[in-house]
C-alpha cells in the first residue's frame, strides 16, 4: 500500500529499494510491473472520475470504515449508492 500511495503523491521518487521490498515478498519483476501499472491506472481512472464530477457508487452493505476510506477527500459525497 505504501507504493500505491507514493504512485499517487510522488511517483518520481520511488526507488529501487521500494520495488526490492516487493521482490523480497515473492513478486517477480513482471508482478512488480503489474502492481505499478495497476496502481497508476487506478490513480488515472479515479482522477478522471473526480474531474468529471462522477459521483461514487459505493455498495450499500460496505462497512462504514471502508466507505469512509473510499470517500475521503471527495467533496459532497455521502457514500450512498447512486441510482442509475
TORLUM-418288 format. One line per 8 residues: number of its first residue (from 1); their letters; for each residue x, y, z of N, C-alpha, C. Coordinates in Angstrom, 1 decimal, padded with zeros to 4 digits. Each point is the difference from the previous one (the first is absolute). Example, Ala and Ser with C-alpha at 12.3 -4.5 7.8 and 13.67 -1.06 7.14 Angstrom:
REM TORLUM-418288
1 = as = 013.2:-005.7:007.8:-000.9:001.2:000.0:000.9:001.2:000.0; -000.4:001.1:-000.7:000.9:001.1:000.0:-000.8:001.1:000.8
END
This chain:
REM TORLUM-418288
1 = xxxxxxxx = 000.8:-001.2:000.0:-000.8:001.2:000.0:000.9:001.3:000.0; 001.1:-000.1:000.6:000.9:001.1:000.0:000.4:000.4:-001.4; 000.3:-001.0:-000.9:000.3:000.3:-001.4:-001.2:000.7:-000.7; -001.2:-000.5:000.3:-001.2:000.6:-000.7:-000.1:001.4:000.4; 000.2:000.3:001.3:-000.1:001.4:000.4:001.0:000.9:-000.6; 001.2:-000.5:-000.1:001.1:000.7:-000.7:-000.3:000.3:-001.5; -000.6:-001.0:-000.6:-000.4:000.2:-001.4:-000.9:001.2:-000.2; -000.8:000.2:001.0:-001.0:001.1:-000.1:000.6:001.3:000.4
9 = xxxxxxxx = 001.0:000.0:000.9:000.5:001.3:000.6:001.3:000.4:-000.6; 000.9:-001.0:-000.3:001.4:000.4:-000.4:000.6:-001.2:-000.8; -000.5:-000.4:-001.1:000.4:-001.1:-000.7:001.5:000.0:-000.4; 000.5:001.2:-000.3:001.3:000.2:-000.5:001.1:-000.4:001.1; -000.5:000.0:001.2:001.0:-000.2:001.1:000.0:-001.5:000.5; -000.7:-000.8:-000.7:000.0:-001.5:000.3:001.4:-000.5:-000.3; 000.6:-000.7:000.9:001.3:-000.5:-000.2:000.1:-001.5:-000.2; 001.1:-000.5:-000.4:000.2:-001.4:-000.2:-000.2:-000.8:001.3
17 = xxxxxxxx = 000.4:000.7:001.2:-000.2:-000.7:001.3:-001.5:-000.3:000.2; -000.9:000.9:-000.4:-001.4:-000.3:000.2:-000.5:-001.1:-000.9; 000.4:-000.1:-001.2:-000.4:-001.1:-000.8:000.7:-001.3:000.4; 001.2:000.1:000.6:000.7:-001.2:000.6:-000.8:-000.6:001.1; -000.7:000.8:000.8:-000.9:-000.5:001.0:-001.0:-000.9:-000.5; -000.6:000.3:-001.2:-001.0:-000.8:-000.6:000.7:-001.3:-000.5; 001.2:000.1:-000.5:000.7:-001.3:-000.5:000.3:-000.8:001.2; 000.3:000.6:001.1:000.3:-000.8:001.3:-001.2:-000.7:000.5
25 = xxxxxxxx = -001.2:000.6:-000.3:-001.2:-000.7:000.4:-000.5:-001.1:-001.0; 000.9:-000.2:-001.0:-000.3:-001.1:-000.9:-000.5:000.4:-001.4; -000.1:001.3:-000.3:-000.5:000.4:-001.3:001.1:-000.1:-001.0; -000.3:-000.4:-001.2:001.0:000.0:-001.1:000.1:001.4:-000.6; 000.9:000.3:-000.9:000.1:001.3:-000.6:-001.3:000.3:-000.8; -000.5:-001.0:-000.6:-001.3:000.2:-000.7:-001.1:000.4:000.9; -000.1:-000.7:001.2:-001.0:000.4:000.9:000.2:001.4:000.6; 001.2:000.4:000.2:000.3:001.4:000.5:-000.6:001.0:-001.1
33 = xxxxxxxx = 000.3:-000.3:-001.2:-000.5:000.8:-001.1:-001.5:000.1:000.0; -000.6:-001.2:000.2:-001.5:-000.1:000.1:-000.5:000.9:001.1; 000.6:-000.1:001.2:-000.4:000.8:001.1:000.1:001.5:-000.3; 001.1:000.4:-000.5:000.1:001.4:-000.4:-001.0:000.5:-001.0; -000.2:-000.8:-001.0:-000.9:000.4:-001.1:-001.5:000.0:000.5; -000.3:-001.0:000.9:-001.4:000.0:000.5:-000.2:001.2:000.9; 001.0:000.3:000.8:-000.1:001.2:000.9:-000.1:001.3:-000.8; 000.8:000.1:-001.1:000.0:001.2:-000.8:-001.4:000.1:-000.8
41 = xxxxxxxx = -000.5:-001.1:-000.5:-001.2:000.0:-000.7:-001.2:000.4:000.9; 000.0:-000.5:001.2:-001.0:000.3:001.0:000.0:001.5:000.4; 001.2:000.5:000.1:000.2:001.4:000.3:-000.5:000.9:-001.1; 000.3:-000.4:-001.2:-000.5:000.8:-001.2:-001.5:-000.1:-000.1; -000.6:-001.1:000.2:-001.4:-000.2:-000.1:-000.7:000.8:001.1; 000.5:-000.1:001.2:-000.6:000.8:001.1:000.0:001.5:-000.2; 001.1:000.4:-000.5:000.2:001.5:-000.3:-000.9:000.4:-001.1; -000.2:-000.8:-001.0:-000.9:000.3:-001.1:-001.4:000.1:000.5
49 = xxxxxxxx = -000.4:-000.9:000.8:-001.4:000.0:000.5:-000.2:001.2:000.9; 001.0:000.4:000.8:-000.1:001.2:000.8:-000.2:001.2:-000.9; 000.9:000.1:-001.0:-000.1:001.2:-000.9:-001.3:000.1:-000.7; -000.6:-001.1:-000.3:-001.3:000.0:-000.7:-001.2:000.0:001.0; 000.3:000.1:001.3:-001.0:000.1:001.0:-001.0:-001.2:000.0; 000.6:-001.2:-000.3:-000.8:-001.2:000.1:-000.2:-000.4:001.4; -001.2:-000.1:000.5:-000.2:-000.4:001.4:000.5:-001.4:000.3; 000.6:-000.3:001.1:000.4:-001.3:000.4:-001.2:-000.9:000.2
57 = xxxxxxxx = 000.2:-001.3:-000.4:-001.1:-001.0:000.1:000.5:-001.0:001.0; -000.3:000.2:001.3:000.5:-000.8:001.1:-001.1:-001.0:000.3; 000.3:-001.3:000.1:-001.0:-001.0:000.4:-000.6:000.3:001.3; -001.3:-000.2:000.2:-000.7:000.4:001.2:000.4:-000.8:001.2; 000.5:-001.3:-000.2:000.4:-000.8:001.1:001.5:000.1:000.4; 000.7:001.0:-000.6:001.4:000.1:000.3:000.1:000.6:001.5; 000.9:-000.6:000.8:000.2:000.5:001.3:000.4:001.5:000.0; -000.4:000.6:001.1:000.2:001.5:000.1:001.4:000.4:-000.2
65 = xxxxxxxx = 001.0:-000.8:000.6:001.4:000.4:-000.1:000.5:-000.1:-001.4; -000.4:-001.0:-000.8:000.4:-000.1:-001.4:-000.7:001.1:-000.8; -001.3:000.3:000.3:-000.7:001.0:-000.7:000.7:001.4:000.2; 000.4:000.3:001.2:000.7:001.2:000.3:001.3:000.1:-000.7; 000.7:-001.1:000.0:001.3:000.0:-000.7:-000.1:000.2:-001.5; -001.1:-000.5:-000.6:-000.2:000.2:-001.5:-000.4:001.4:-000.3; -000.7:000.6:000.9:-000.6:001.3:-000.2:000.8:001.2:000.5; 001.1:-000.3:000.8:000.8:001.0:000.5:000.6:000.9:-001.0
73 = xxxxxxxx = -000.3:001.3:000.1:000.5:001.0:-001.0:-000.9:000.3:-001.2; -001.1:-000.7:000.0:-001.0:000.2:-001.2:-001.0:001.0:000.5; 000.0:001.2:-000.5:-001.0:001.0:000.4:-001.4:-000.4:-000.2; -000.8:000.3:001.0:-001.5:-000.2:-000.2:-000.4:-001.5:000.0; 000.8:-000.9:000.3:-000.3:-001.4:-000.1:-000.5:-000.5:001.4; -001.2:-000.7:000.0:-000.5:-000.5:001.2:000.1:-001.5:000.0; 000.5:-000.6:-001.1:000.3:-001.5:000.0:-001.2:-000.8:-000.3; -001.1:000.6:-000.4:-001.2:-000.8:-000.4:000.2:-000.5:-001.4
81 = xxxx = -000.5:-001.2:-000.3:000.0:-000.5:-001.3:-000.9:000.9:-000.9; 000.5:000.3:-001.2:-000.8:000.9:-000.9:-001.0:-000.8:-000.7; -001.2:000.6:-000.3:-001.0:-000.6:-000.9:000.4:000.3:-001.4; -000.1:-001.0:-000.8:000.4:000.2:-001.4:-001.2:-000.2:-000.9
END
